[in-house]
Each structure stands twice: as C-alpha cells, then as structure tokens.
Amino acid sequence: MRIVVCVKEVLDPNAVNNYVLAGNLKFAADGKTPEAAAVPRLINGFDEQAMEAALRLRDAGAEFTLVAVSIGQDLKDLLKHCAALGADEIVAIDPGSTALDGQVIANLISAYVKSSGGADLILCGRQASDDDQGVVPILIAEQLGMAVAPLARAVELNGSTLKVTRATPDGDEVVEGQTPAVITVSNELGTPRFPSAKAKMAARKMAPTELAASSLLPADKLQPLVVLTKQFVPEVQGNCEFISGSSPADIAQQLLTKLRSEKII
C-alpha cells in the first residue's frame, strides 16, 4: 500500500498576524508579494495533521510506504521535517517560474501520483493557512477518479476499507468506502506529534527526489486559471464604548438595556 501526503510550506500565521497588528506587514512593488523575509516558514498546520493521520494508521498496524510531496522551491527543511516524522520518501516538485493556482497544483500532484505508481490513499490538510481555499484535494480526487472524504477528524483503515469520521457543523458523521481515496484532515484530529532528536538526525541523510514541473506536464497544463492580481492588508476600524455606573449591577443593567435596544439580544 502507498499513502501520499501533500504538504505545503507557509509563512508562520502567528508571526504574520503580529506583523499586521503592528502595522509592519508590507507588500512589494508588484502589490502581490509580502515583504516577510523575517517571518519564519513552516509546514502548513492542517498538512501536519494529515501527516499525523497517516502515522496513526501506521501505529494501528497498517503497512504502507509513506510519501510526502510538496511544490515549491527550497523545500529541504520542510521535507526533512516530514522524513523525521516518518515519511519513507520525500518529493519536491519545482514549479520554476510557473504561477501556481489550485488547478495547477492539483495538475502537478495528480501527474506525480500517476507517474510514480499511483496511490491507495492521498491525505491533505483541509486547507492552507495562507490562502484558505481548500480546493486542491477536491481537484486531485476529480483528476484521479477517486472518492473524497473531507474534514476528517479520524481515519481508520482495514485492508482496503476506509472508515472516516467527519467533523461537520451538525456533529460527527461516519462514512465508509474503499481505497483509493482522497481524505482532507481537519484540526479536530488532535495534536500532531513532534519528531524525536534521533529521527531528526536520521532525516538529515535523506535527500528529496527533485522533479521539475515541466517534466510532469505539458505547458498547457501549467497555465493558471485564476491569477492573483493584488494582496493588501485591509484597514480595520473598531469602536469601543465604556459603560460606567455606581455598581457592577448598575453597569450590567445598562449593558442589557443597550443590547436589547439594538436588538442584539
């Protein structure tokens, strides 16, 4: 059995938020690229949950080859982190100067899966923390003709039978199906593990398989359908009103009266 986990390197969301709050997040002259050289880059949190889901399947006794694949440049630290967690193979796809949208990313991942012998299970994070779109896993499933189960909080594997517990607004939902399939993993899965120092040392010796996007797809499949034209930090205005009174009970009564007058409660 072969399980492929799709991972993405993103800017540390907490650091970006701090930059925004301090008014220090700027964009380059193109209006699209954040000037964030000092912001750490790390694995997308939801993708880390996808890695954890695969490792829990292994803990439960499933035997498989675990492959971590990512698209971008200078991905050695990201992929070696995946190797330290337990990936048997790590793959870096270099897009070159290709502009990436969800469709192009899905095209590349699907082409890689097809060219490398297929996959019984593809695990992805529910979305990326930088663009929050969550469309890539669905597009991969469509291109590979696989069933898809989104928003998983638990994944079980018994032979070729999958049991997925989905976190929905109406409560947990349990679905079952057969491999091959694509599953997106949500943060309800729980806290992901950290690699041990020994595993980190061993991972330093693992070199990623490096592939060029042009070696996987013809030029027409590398043309984005959605083009980013601008990014900016919106101006947020907040209004704060203080209520004073002779006692806590008086303040509470004034607050209730105001909330009722504005039909908030």
Accessible surface in RSA format (square Angstrom, percent):
REM  Atomic radii and reference values for relative SASA: ProtOr
REM  Chains: A
REM  Algorithm: Lee & Richards
REM  Probe-radius: 1.40
REM  Slices: 20
REM RES _ NUM      All-atoms   Total-Side   Main-Chain    Non-polar    All polar
REM                ABS   REL    ABS   REL    ABS   REL    ABS   REL    ABS   REL
RES MET A   1    85.46  44.3  28.15  18.6  57.31 136.4  34.07  29.0  51.39  68.1
RES ARG A   2    36.87  15.5  36.86  18.8   0.00   0.0  27.97  38.2   8.89   5.4
RES ILE A   3     0.00   0.0   0.00   0.0   0.00   0.0   0.00   0.0   0.00   0.0
RES VAL A   4     0.00   0.0   0.00   0.0   0.00   0.0   0.00   0.0   0.00   0.0
RES VAL A   5     0.00   0.0   0.00   0.0   0.00   0.0   0.00   0.0   0.00   0.0
RES CYS A   6    15.41  11.7  14.14  15.8   1.27   3.0  14.47  36.7   0.94   1.0
RES VAL A   7     7.59   5.0   0.00   0.0   7.59  18.3   1.14   1.0   6.46  17.5
RES LYS A   8    60.04  29.3  60.01  36.8   0.03   0.1  48.25  43.4  11.79  12.6
RES GLU A   9    31.61  18.1  22.95  17.4   8.66  20.6   3.45   6.7  28.16  23.0
RES VAL A  10     1.28   0.8   0.33   0.3   0.95   2.3   1.28   1.1   0.00   0.0
RES LEU A  11    33.43  18.6  28.65  20.5   4.78  12.0  28.65  20.1   4.78  12.9
RES ASP A  12    26.71  18.7  26.71  26.6   0.00   0.0   0.00   0.0  26.71  26.6
RES PRO A  13    51.75  37.7  46.82  42.7   4.94  18.0  51.75  42.7   0.00   0.0
RES ASN A  14   108.11  74.6 106.05 102.5   2.07   5.0  23.26  56.0  84.85  82.0
RES ALA A  15    18.47  17.0  14.73  22.7   3.74   8.5  18.03  25.4   0.44   1.2
RES VAL A  16    31.46  20.7  31.46  28.5   0.00   0.0  31.46  27.3   0.00   0.0
RES ASN A  17    82.04  56.6  80.91  78.2   1.14   2.7  16.63  40.0  65.41  63.2
RES ASN A  18    94.07  64.9  88.83  85.8   5.24  12.6  24.01  57.8  70.06  67.7
RES TYR A  19    62.46  29.2  61.30  34.9   1.16   3.0  43.66  32.8  18.80  23.2
RES VAL A  20    54.55  35.9  43.18  39.1  11.37  27.4  44.17  38.4  10.37  28.1
RES LEU A  21   154.46  86.0 120.18  86.0  34.28  86.2 123.75  86.9  30.71  82.6
RES ALA A  22    67.15  61.7  32.14  49.6  35.00  79.6  44.41  62.5  22.73  60.2
RES GLY A  23    46.32  57.1   0.00   N/A  46.32  57.1  34.91  95.8  11.41  25.5
RES ASN A  24    85.81  59.2  76.40  73.8   9.42  22.7  12.62  30.4  73.20  70.8
RES LEU A  25    22.03  12.3  10.92   7.8  11.12  27.9  10.92   7.7  11.12  29.9
RES LYS A  26   117.15  57.2 114.74  70.4   2.41   5.7  73.40  66.1  43.76  46.6
RES PHE A  27    50.97  25.5  26.90  16.7  24.07  62.6  26.90  16.3  24.07  68.9
RES ALA A  28    32.03  29.5  26.80  41.4   5.23  11.9  27.44  38.6   4.59  12.2
RES ALA A  29   119.03 109.4  69.27 106.9  49.76 113.2  83.37 117.4  35.66  94.5
RES ASP A  30    77.75  54.5  48.54  48.3  29.21  69.1  41.14  96.8  36.61  36.5
RES GLY A  31    23.28  28.7   0.00   N/A  23.28  28.7  23.28  63.9   0.00   0.0
RES LYS A  32    71.01  34.6  68.42  42.0   2.59   6.2  20.76  18.7  50.25  53.5
RES THR A  33    70.44  50.1  68.61  69.6   1.83   4.4  53.06  71.3  17.38  26.3
RES PRO A  34    39.98  29.1  29.94  27.3  10.04  36.5  29.94  24.7  10.04  62.4
RES GLU A  35   100.19  57.5  82.66  62.5  17.53  41.7  36.92  71.4  63.27  51.7
RES ALA A  36    12.82  11.8   2.09   3.2  10.72  24.4   4.56   6.4   8.26  21.9
RES ALA A  37   115.95 106.6  69.83 107.8  46.12 104.9  83.80 118.0  32.15  85.2
RES ALA A  38    81.73  75.1  47.64  73.5  34.08  77.5  59.20  83.4  22.53  59.7
RES VAL A  39     5.59   3.7   0.00   0.0   5.59  13.5   0.37   0.3   5.22  14.2
RES PRO A  40    74.99  54.7  63.08  57.5  11.91  43.3  74.99  61.9   0.00   0.0
RES ARG A  41   137.70  57.8 109.86  56.0  27.84  66.3  46.04  62.9  91.67  55.6
RES LEU A  42    71.11  39.6  63.59  45.5   7.51  18.9  71.11  49.9   0.00   0.0
RES ILE A  43    14.98   8.5  10.57   7.9   4.41  10.6  10.57   7.6   4.41  12.0
RES ASN A  44     0.85   0.6   0.85   0.8   0.00   0.0   0.00   0.0   0.85   0.8
RES GLY A  45    40.39  49.8   0.00   N/A  40.39  49.8  33.66  92.4   6.73  15.1
RES PHE A  46    41.23  20.6  40.67  25.2   0.56   1.5  40.67  24.7   0.56   1.6
RES ASP A  47    10.14   7.1  10.14  10.1   0.00   0.0   0.00   0.0  10.14  10.1
RES GLU A  48    31.25  17.9  30.75  23.3   0.50   1.2   0.34   0.7  30.92  25.2
RES GLN A  49    17.58   9.8  17.58  12.8   0.00   0.0   1.06   2.3  16.52  12.5
RES ALA A  50     0.00   0.0   0.00   0.0   0.00   0.0   0.00   0.0   0.00   0.0
RES MET A  51     0.03   0.0   0.03   0.0   0.00   0.0   0.03   0.0   0.00   0.0
RES GLU A  52     8.32   4.8   7.46   5.6   0.86   2.0   0.95   1.8   7.37   6.0
RES ALA A  53     2.11   1.9   0.19   0.3   1.93   4.4   1.40   2.0   0.72   1.9
RES ALA A  54     0.00   0.0   0.00   0.0   0.00   0.0   0.00   0.0   0.00   0.0
RES LEU A  55     6.79   3.8   6.58   4.7   0.21   0.5   6.60   4.6   0.19   0.5
RES ARG A  56    87.63  36.8  82.17  41.9   5.45  13.0  39.94  54.6  47.69  28.9
RES LEU A  57     3.71   2.1   3.53   2.5   0.18   0.5   3.63   2.5   0.08   0.2
RES ARG A  58    78.08  32.8  68.69  35.0   9.39  22.4  45.59  62.3  32.49  19.7
RES ASP A  59    99.16  69.5  61.18  60.9  37.99  89.8  34.21  80.5  64.95  64.8
RES ALA A  60    90.67  83.4  46.65  72.0  44.02 100.1  59.72  84.1  30.96  82.0
RES GLY A  61    56.51  69.7   0.00   N/A  56.51  69.7  35.95  98.7  20.55  46.0
RES ALA A  62    24.57  22.6   8.09  12.5  16.47  37.5  18.39  25.9   6.18  16.4
RES GLU A  63   156.03  89.6 135.52 102.5  20.51  48.8  53.45 103.4 102.58  83.8
RES PHE A  64    22.61  11.3   0.00   0.0  22.61  58.8   6.66   4.0  15.95  45.6
RES THR A  65    50.01  35.6  48.32  49.0   1.68   4.0  12.98  17.4  37.03  56.0
RES LEU A  66     0.00   0.0   0.00   0.0   0.00   0.0   0.00   0.0   0.00   0.0
RES VAL A  67     0.00   0.0   0.00   0.0   0.00   0.0   0.00   0.0   0.00   0.0
RES ALA A  68     0.00   0.0   0.00   0.0   0.00   0.0   0.00   0.0   0.00   0.0
RES VAL A  69     0.32   0.2   0.00   0.0   0.32   0.8   0.00   0.0   0.32   0.9
RES SER A  70     1.14   1.0   0.08   0.1   1.06   2.4   1.06   2.3   0.08   0.1
RES ILE A  71    25.58  14.6   7.73   5.8  17.85  43.0   7.73   5.6  17.85  48.5
RES GLY A  72    16.30  20.1   0.00   N/A  16.30  20.1  13.72  37.6   2.59   5.8
RES GLN A  73   109.89  61.5  90.21  65.9  19.69  46.9  32.68  69.6  77.21  58.6
RES ASP A  74   129.87  91.0 101.75 101.3  28.11  66.5  39.26  92.4  90.61  90.4
RES LEU A  75     9.17   5.1   5.19   3.7   3.98  10.0   5.25   3.7   3.92  10.5
RES LYS A  76   110.66  54.0 110.00  67.5   0.65   1.6  53.30  48.0  57.35  61.1
RES ASP A  77   121.06  84.8 110.49 110.0  10.57  25.0  34.41  81.0  86.65  86.4
RES LEU A  78     7.64   4.3   1.04   0.7   6.60  16.6   7.34   5.2   0.30   0.8
RES LEU A  79     0.14   0.1   0.14   0.1   0.00   0.0   0.14   0.1   0.00   0.0
RES LYS A  80    56.89  27.8  55.44  34.0   1.45   3.4  22.43  20.2  34.46  36.7
RES HIS A  81    49.53  27.1  43.00  29.9   6.53  16.7  34.76  35.8  14.77  17.2
RES CYS A  82     0.00   0.0   0.00   0.0   0.00   0.0   0.00   0.0   0.00   0.0
RES ALA A  83    12.49  11.5   0.25   0.4  12.24  27.8   0.25   0.4  12.24  32.4
RES ALA A  84     8.71   8.0   1.72   2.7   6.98  15.9   2.19   3.1   6.52  17.3
RES LEU A  85    17.45   9.7   3.03   2.2  14.42  36.3   4.62   3.2  12.83  34.5
RES GLY A  86    20.71  25.5   0.00   N/A  20.71  25.5  18.71  51.3   2.00   4.5
RES ALA A  87     4.25   3.9   0.00   0.0   4.25   9.7   0.00   0.0   4.25  11.3
RES ASP A  88    68.12  47.7  47.83  47.6  20.29  48.0  20.19  47.5  47.92  47.8
RES GLU A  89    74.29  42.7  70.51  53.3   3.78   9.0  29.46  57.0  44.83  36.6
RES ILE A  90     3.42   1.9   0.37   0.3   3.05   7.4   0.37   0.3   3.05   8.3
RES VAL A  91     3.16   2.1   3.16   2.9   0.00   0.0   3.16   2.7   0.00   0.0
RES ALA A  92    13.78  12.7  13.12  20.3   0.66   1.5  13.12  18.5   0.66   1.7
RES ILE A  93     0.00   0.0   0.00   0.0   0.00   0.0   0.00   0.0   0.00   0.0
RES ASP A  94    63.55  44.5  60.69  60.4   2.86   6.8  21.65  50.9  41.90  41.8
RES PRO A  95    12.87   9.4   8.49   7.7   4.38  15.9   8.86   7.3   4.01  24.9
RES GLY A  96    42.61  52.5   0.00   N/A  42.61  52.5  30.86  84.7  11.75  26.3
RES SER A  97   123.93 104.7  82.34 109.9  41.59  95.8  55.55 118.3  68.37  95.8
RES THR A  98    34.81  24.8  17.38  17.6  17.43  41.5  10.18  13.7  24.63  37.2
RES ALA A  99    59.18  54.4  46.69  72.1  12.49  28.4  55.23  77.8   3.95  10.5
RES LEU A 100    69.69  38.8  34.40  24.6  35.28  88.7  34.51  24.2  35.17  94.7
RES ASP A 101    16.26  11.4   8.74   8.7   7.52  17.8  14.78  34.8   1.48   1.5
RES GLY A 102    15.79  19.5   0.00   N/A  15.79  19.5   6.06  16.6   9.73  21.8
RES GLN A 103    45.53  25.5  43.08  31.5   2.46   5.8  14.28  30.4  31.26  23.7
RES VAL A 104     0.06   0.0   0.06   0.1   0.00   0.0   0.06   0.1   0.00   0.0
RES ILE A 105    37.55  21.4  37.55  28.0   0.00   0.0  37.55  27.0   0.00   0.0
RES ALA A 106     0.00   0.0   0.00   0.0   0.00   0.0   0.00   0.0   0.00   0.0
RES ASN A 107    14.47  10.0  13.24  12.8   1.23   3.0   1.80   4.3  12.67  12.3
RES LEU A 108     0.00   0.0   0.00   0.0   0.00   0.0   0.00   0.0   0.00   0.0
RES ILE A 109     4.36   2.5   4.36   3.2   0.00   0.0   4.36   3.1   0.00   0.0
RES SER A 110     0.96   0.8   0.96   1.3   0.00   0.0   0.96   2.0   0.00   0.0
RES ALA A 111    12.43  11.4   6.91  10.7   5.51  12.5  10.27  14.5   2.16   5.7
RES TYR A 112     9.62   4.5   9.62   5.5   0.00   0.0   6.84   5.1   2.78   3.4
RES VAL A 113     2.18   1.4   2.18   2.0   0.00   0.0   2.18   1.9   0.00   0.0
RES LYS A 114   131.90  64.3 104.77  64.3  27.13  64.6  67.05  60.4  64.85  69.1
RES SER A 115    80.60  68.1  37.91  50.6  42.69  98.3  44.10  93.9  36.49  51.1
RES SER A 116    40.13  33.9  12.66  16.9  27.46  63.3  24.10  51.3  16.03  22.5
RES GLY A 117    72.62  89.6   0.00   N/A  72.62  89.6  38.48 105.6  34.15  76.5
RES GLY A 118    22.69  28.0   0.00   N/A  22.69  28.0  21.78  59.8   0.91   2.0
RES ALA A 119    13.18  12.1   0.00   0.0  13.18  30.0   2.65   3.7  10.53  27.9
RES ASP A 120    48.62  34.1  48.33  48.1   0.29   0.7   1.14   2.7  47.48  47.4
RES LEU A 121     0.05   0.0   0.05   0.0   0.00   0.0   0.05   0.0   0.00   0.0
RES ILE A 122     0.00   0.0   0.00   0.0   0.00   0.0   0.00   0.0   0.00   0.0
RES LEU A 123     0.00   0.0   0.00   0.0   0.00   0.0   0.00   0.0   0.00   0.0
RES CYS A 124     5.49   4.2   5.49   6.1   0.00   0.0   4.99  12.6   0.51   0.5
RES GLY A 125     4.05   5.0   0.00   N/A   4.05   5.0   0.00   0.0   4.05   9.1
RES ARG A 126    72.77  30.6  63.55  32.4   9.22  22.0   2.65   3.6  70.12  42.5
RES GLN A 127    47.40  26.5  41.12  30.1   6.28  15.0   7.24  15.4  40.16  30.5
RES ALA A 128    14.33  13.2  11.22  17.3   3.11   7.1  11.34  16.0   2.98   7.9
RES SER A 129    37.89  32.0  17.22  23.0  20.67  47.6  18.60  39.6  19.29  27.0
RES ASP A 130    83.04  58.2  44.87  44.7  38.17  90.3  35.41  83.3  47.63  47.5
RES ASP A 131    68.88  48.3  47.08  46.9  21.80  51.6  27.64  65.0  41.24  41.1
RES ASP A 132    86.23  60.4  64.57  64.3  21.66  51.2  20.37  47.9  65.86  65.7
RES GLN A 133   112.16  62.7  85.59  62.5  26.58  63.3  29.12  62.0  83.04  63.0
RES GLY A 134    25.14  31.0   0.00   N/A  25.14  31.0   7.17  19.7  17.96  40.2
RES VAL A 135    61.99  40.8  60.23  54.5   1.77   4.3  61.33  53.3   0.67   1.8
RES VAL A 136    32.93  21.7  32.80  29.7   0.14   0.3  32.80  28.5   0.14   0.4
RES PRO A 137     6.62   4.8   6.62   6.0   0.00   0.0   6.62   5.5   0.00   0.0
RES ILE A 138    77.38  44.0  76.54  57.0   0.84   2.0  76.54  55.1   0.84   2.3
RES LEU A 139    37.94  21.1  37.87  27.1   0.08   0.2  37.94  26.6   0.00   0.0
RES ILE A 140     0.00   0.0   0.00   0.0   0.00   0.0   0.00   0.0   0.00   0.0
RES ALA A 141     3.16   2.9   2.70   4.2   0.46   1.1   2.74   3.9   0.42   1.1
RES GLU A 142   131.25  75.4 105.01  79.4  26.24  62.5  50.38  97.4  80.87  66.0
RES GLN A 143    60.50  33.8  36.81  26.9  23.69  56.4  25.44  54.1  35.07  26.6
RES LEU A 144    33.85  18.9   7.32   5.2  26.54  66.7  11.44   8.0  22.41  60.3
RES GLY A 145    70.85  87.4   0.00   N/A  70.85  87.4  37.16 102.0  33.69  75.5
RES MET A 146    25.44  13.2  10.65   7.0  14.79  35.2  13.77  11.7  11.66  15.5
RES ALA A 147    68.63  63.1  51.88  80.1  16.75  38.1  62.88  88.5   5.76  15.2
RES VAL A 148    56.10  36.9  32.39  29.3  23.71  57.1  33.38  29.0  22.72  61.6
RES ALA A 149    14.60  13.4  12.63  19.5   1.97   4.5  14.30  20.1   0.30   0.8
RES PRO A 150    42.04  30.6  42.04  38.3   0.00   0.0  42.04  34.7   0.00   0.0
RES LEU A 151    44.51  24.8  44.51  31.8   0.00   0.0  44.51  31.3   0.00   0.0
RES ALA A 152     0.00   0.0   0.00   0.0   0.00   0.0   0.00   0.0   0.00   0.0
RES ARG A 153    86.29  36.2  80.79  41.2   5.50  13.1   2.04   2.8  84.25  51.1
RES ALA A 154    37.50  34.5  35.75  55.2   1.75   4.0  37.39  52.7   0.11   0.3
RES VAL A 155    17.03  11.2   0.89   0.8  16.14  38.9   0.89   0.8  16.14  43.8
RES GLU A 156    93.23  53.5  90.27  68.3   2.96   7.1  37.18  71.9  56.05  45.8
RES LEU A 157    32.83  18.3   3.92   2.8  28.91  72.7   4.47   3.1  28.36  76.3
RES ASN A 158   124.61  85.9 115.67 111.8   8.95  21.5  27.39  65.9  97.22  94.0
RES GLY A 159    57.87  71.4   0.00   N/A  57.87  71.4  44.95 123.3  12.92  28.9
RES SER A 160    57.43  48.5  52.08  69.5   5.34  12.3  28.80  61.3  28.62  40.1
RES THR A 161    46.20  32.9  44.70  45.3   1.50   3.6  25.81  34.7  20.39  30.8
RES LEU A 162     5.69   3.2   5.62   4.0   0.07   0.2   5.62   3.9   0.07   0.2
RES LYS A 163    79.83  38.9  78.25  48.0   1.57   3.7  26.54  23.9  53.28  56.8
RES VAL A 164     4.00   2.6   4.00   3.6   0.00   0.0   4.00   3.5   0.00   0.0
RES THR A 165    22.43  16.0  22.28  22.6   0.15   0.4  11.08  14.9  11.35  17.2
RES ARG A 166    39.11  16.4  39.11  19.9   0.00   0.0   5.76   7.9  33.35  20.2
RES ALA A 167    17.64  16.2  10.24  15.8   7.41  16.9  11.58  16.3   6.07  16.1
RES THR A 168    33.42  23.8  17.85  18.1  15.58  37.1  15.94  21.4  17.49  26.4
RES PRO A 169   141.45 103.1  96.70  88.2  44.75 162.7 110.21  91.0  31.24 194.2
RES ASP A 170   146.36 102.5 106.82 106.3  39.54  93.5  37.97  89.4 108.39 108.1
RES GLY A 171    37.00  45.6   0.00   N/A  37.00  45.6  33.88  93.0   3.13   7.0
RES ASP A 172    88.23  61.8  53.12  52.9  35.11  83.0  21.37  50.3  66.86  66.7
RES GLU A 173    76.53  43.9  71.64  54.2   4.89  11.6  29.27  56.6  47.26  38.6
RES VAL A 174    82.73  54.4  54.48  49.3  28.26  68.1  54.48  47.3  28.26  76.6
RES VAL A 175    51.26  33.7  46.29  41.9   4.97  12.0  51.26  44.5   0.00   0.0
RES GLU A 176   123.77  71.1  86.90  65.7  36.87  87.8  27.81  53.8  95.96  78.3
RES GLY A 177    35.04  43.2   0.00   N/A  35.04  43.2  32.88  90.2   2.16   4.8
RES GLN A 178   104.53  58.4  91.96  67.2  12.56  29.9  54.81 116.7  49.72  37.7
RES THR A 179    22.46  16.0   6.17   6.3  16.29  38.8   0.18   0.2  22.28  33.7
RES PRO A 180    69.95  51.0  65.61  59.8   4.34  15.8  65.61  54.2   4.34  27.0
RES ALA A 181     7.05   6.5   7.05  10.9   0.00   0.0   7.05   9.9   0.00   0.0
RES VAL A 182     0.00   0.0   0.00   0.0   0.00   0.0   0.00   0.0   0.00   0.0
RES ILE A 183     0.50   0.3   0.50   0.4   0.00   0.0   0.50   0.4   0.00   0.0
RES THR A 184     5.12   3.6   5.12   5.2   0.00   0.0   3.68   4.9   1.45   2.2
RES VAL A 185     0.00   0.0   0.00   0.0   0.00   0.0   0.00   0.0   0.00   0.0
RES SER A 186     0.31   0.3   0.31   0.4   0.00   0.0   0.20   0.4   0.11   0.2
RES ASN A 187    81.44  56.2  72.06  69.6   9.39  22.6  17.78  42.8  63.66  61.5
RES GLU A 188    71.45  41.0  52.93  40.0  18.51  44.1  28.32  54.8  43.13  35.2
RES LEU A 189    13.03   7.3   2.85   2.0  10.18  25.6   2.85   2.0  10.18  27.4
RES GLY A 190    28.40  35.0   0.00   N/A  28.40  35.0  28.40  77.9   0.00   0.0
RES THR A 191   113.37  80.6  91.61  92.9  21.76  51.9  58.37  78.4  55.00  83.1
RES PRO A 192    26.79  19.5  23.72  21.6   3.07  11.1  23.72  19.6   3.07  19.1
RES ARG A 193    83.83  35.2  73.19  37.3  10.64  25.3  47.67  65.2  36.15  21.9
RES PHE A 194   170.85  85.5 149.08  92.3  21.77  56.6 149.08  90.4  21.77  62.3
RES PRO A 195    17.37  12.7   2.55   2.3  14.82  53.9   7.25   6.0  10.12  62.9
RES SER A 196    65.80  55.6  51.91  69.3  13.89  32.0  52.31 111.4  13.49  18.9
RES ALA A 197    78.70  72.4  67.38 104.0  11.32  25.8  70.00  98.6   8.70  23.1
RES LYS A 198   175.72  85.7 165.93 101.8   9.79  23.3 114.05 102.7  61.66  65.7
RES ALA A 199    29.18  26.8  21.40  33.0   7.79  17.7  27.70  39.0   1.48   3.9
RES LYS A 200   110.89  54.1 107.25  65.8   3.63   8.6  51.57  46.4  59.32  63.2
RES MET A 201   108.28  56.1 105.65  69.9   2.63   6.3  91.76  78.0  16.52  21.9
RES ALA A 202    62.12  57.1  49.46  76.3  12.66  28.8  53.93  75.9   8.19  21.7
RES ALA A 203     5.43   5.0   2.06   3.2   3.36   7.6   5.23   7.4   0.20   0.5
RES ARG A 204   159.90  67.1 146.48  74.7  13.42  31.9  47.38  64.8 112.52  68.2
RES LYS A 205   185.52  90.5 150.02  92.1  35.50  84.5 101.29  91.2  84.23  89.7
RES MET A 206    59.62  30.9  52.43  34.7   7.19  17.1  59.21  50.3   0.41   0.5
RES ALA A 207    83.31  76.6  60.52  93.4  22.79  51.9  62.08  87.4  21.24  56.3
RES PRO A 208    16.38  11.9   4.85   4.4  11.53  41.9   4.92   4.1  11.46  71.2
RES THR A 209    74.95  53.3  67.76  68.7   7.18  17.1  41.86  56.2  33.09  50.0
RES GLU A 210   118.81  68.2  91.56  69.3  27.25  64.9  33.22  64.3  85.59  69.9
RES LEU A 211    47.77  26.6  42.46  30.4   5.31  13.3  47.05  33.0   0.72   1.9
RES ALA A 212    48.55  44.6  42.47  65.5   6.08  13.8  43.11  60.7   5.44  14.4
RES ALA A 213     3.10   2.8   2.38   3.7   0.72   1.6   2.38   3.3   0.72   1.9
RES SER A 214    89.69  75.8  66.95  89.4  22.73  52.4  43.02  91.6  46.67  65.4
RES SER A 215    81.31  68.7  39.90  53.3  41.41  95.4  48.94 104.2  32.38  45.4
RES LEU A 216    32.23  17.9   8.96   6.4  23.27  58.5  12.66   8.9  19.57  52.7
RES LEU A 217    26.88  15.0  19.79  14.2   7.10  17.8  23.23  16.3   3.66   9.8
RES PRO A 218    81.30  59.3  68.94  62.8  12.36  44.9  80.60  66.5   0.70   4.3
RES ALA A 219    74.15  68.2  63.92  98.6  10.23  23.3  66.55  93.7   7.60  20.1
RES ASP A 220   102.87  72.1  79.38  79.0  23.49  55.5  44.72 105.2  58.15  58.0
RES LYS A 221   105.75  51.6 103.51  63.5   2.24   5.3  48.13  43.3  57.62  61.4
RES LEU A 222    15.92   8.9  14.18  10.1   1.74   4.4  14.18  10.0   1.74   4.7
RES GLN A 223   110.07  61.5 104.23  76.2   5.84  13.9  37.80  80.5  72.27  54.8
RES PRO A 224    30.93  22.5  16.58  15.1  14.34  52.1  16.58  13.7  14.34  89.1
RES LEU A 225   137.39  76.5 104.20  74.5  33.19  83.4 107.78  75.7  29.62  79.7
RES VAL A 226   108.85  71.6 101.09  91.5   7.76  18.7 104.12  90.5   4.73  12.8
RES VAL A 227    96.66  63.6  76.43  69.2  20.23  48.7  78.79  68.5  17.87  48.5
RES LEU A 228    92.33  51.4  78.48  56.1  13.85  34.8  83.93  58.9   8.39  22.6
RES THR A 229   111.66  79.4  90.29  91.5  21.37  50.9  65.89  88.5  45.77  69.2
RES LYS A 230   135.13  65.9 118.89  72.9  16.25  38.7  63.13  56.8  72.00  76.7
RES GLN A 231    73.16  40.9  66.12  48.3   7.03  16.7  15.52  33.0  57.64  43.7
RES PHE A 232   129.71  64.9 110.45  68.4  19.26  50.1 110.86  67.2  18.85  54.0
RES VAL A 233    55.56  36.6  35.65  32.3  19.91  48.0  36.66  31.9  18.90  51.3
RES PRO A 234    82.51  60.1  73.69  67.2   8.82  32.1  76.29  63.0   6.22  38.7
RES GLU A 235   166.97  95.9 132.51 100.2  34.46  82.1  59.03 114.2 107.94  88.1
RES VAL A 236   133.07  87.6  98.61  89.3  34.46  83.0 101.34  88.1  31.73  86.1
RES GLN A 237   164.91  92.2 131.95  96.4  32.97  78.5  44.50  94.7 120.42  91.3
RES GLY A 238    72.95  90.0   0.00   N/A  72.95  90.0  37.01 101.6  35.93  80.5
RES ASN A 239   158.69 109.4 118.75 114.8  39.94  96.2  37.09  89.3 121.60 117.5
RES CYS A 240   104.53  79.1  69.20  77.2  35.32  83.0  37.97  96.2  66.56  71.8
RES GLU A 241   118.21  67.9  89.25  67.5  28.96  68.9  47.23  91.4  70.97  57.9
RES PHE A 242   183.02  91.6 156.68  97.0  26.34  68.5 158.80  96.3  24.23  69.3
RES ILE A 243    48.55  27.6  25.20  18.8  23.35  56.3  28.35  20.4  20.20  54.8
RES SER A 244    96.15  81.3  82.58 110.2  13.57  31.3  49.10 104.6  47.05  65.9
RES GLY A 245    37.96  46.8   0.00   N/A  37.96  46.8  12.28  33.7  25.68  57.5
RES SER A 246   111.11  93.9  66.41  88.6  44.69 103.0  57.77 123.0  53.34  74.7
RES SER A 247    45.02  38.0  39.48  52.7   5.54  12.8  35.74  76.1   9.28  13.0
RES PRO A 248   115.30  84.0 108.12  98.6   7.18  26.1 111.37  92.0   3.93  24.4
RES ALA A 249    76.50  70.3  61.81  95.4  14.68  33.4  70.09  98.7   6.41  17.0
RES ASP A 250    50.79  35.6  44.34  44.1   6.46  15.3  15.28  36.0  35.51  35.4
RES ILE A 251    64.63  36.8  64.63  48.1   0.00   0.0  64.63  46.5   0.00   0.0
RES ALA A 252    49.49  45.5  45.25  69.8   4.24   9.6  49.08  69.1   0.40   1.1
RES GLN A 253    97.71  54.6  96.55  70.6   1.16   2.8  42.61  90.7  55.10  41.8
RES GLN A 254    70.61  39.5  63.21  46.2   7.40  17.6  31.82  67.7  38.79  29.4
RES LEU A 255    82.03  45.7  82.03  58.7   0.00   0.0  82.03  57.6   0.00   0.0
RES LEU A 256    67.32  37.5  67.32  48.2   0.00   0.0  67.32  47.3   0.00   0.0
RES THR A 257    76.79  54.6  73.53  74.5   3.26   7.8  63.91  85.8  12.88  19.5
RES LYS A 258    75.60  36.9  71.80  44.1   3.80   9.0  40.73  36.7  34.88  37.1
RES LEU A 259    45.72  25.5  45.70  32.7   0.02   0.1  45.72  32.1   0.00   0.0
RES ARG A 260   138.65  58.2 126.49  64.5  12.16  29.0  44.06  60.2  94.60  57.3
RES SER A 261    82.57  69.8  46.16  61.6  36.42  83.9  49.35 105.1  33.22  46.5
RES GLU A 262    96.03  55.1  69.60  52.7  26.44  62.9  36.25  70.1  59.78  48.8
RES LYS A 263   184.34  89.9 156.20  95.8  28.14  67.0 100.79  90.7  83.55  89.0
RES ILE A 264   109.98  62.6  80.24  59.8  29.74  71.7  85.20  61.4  24.78  67.2
RES ILE A 265   109.45  62.3  59.22  44.1  50.23 121.1  94.73  68.2  14.72  39.9
END  Absolute sums over single chains surface
CHAIN  1 A    14983.5      11396.4       3587.2       8451.8       6531.7
END  Absolute sums over all chains
TOTAL         14983.5      11396.4       3587.2       8451.8       6531.7
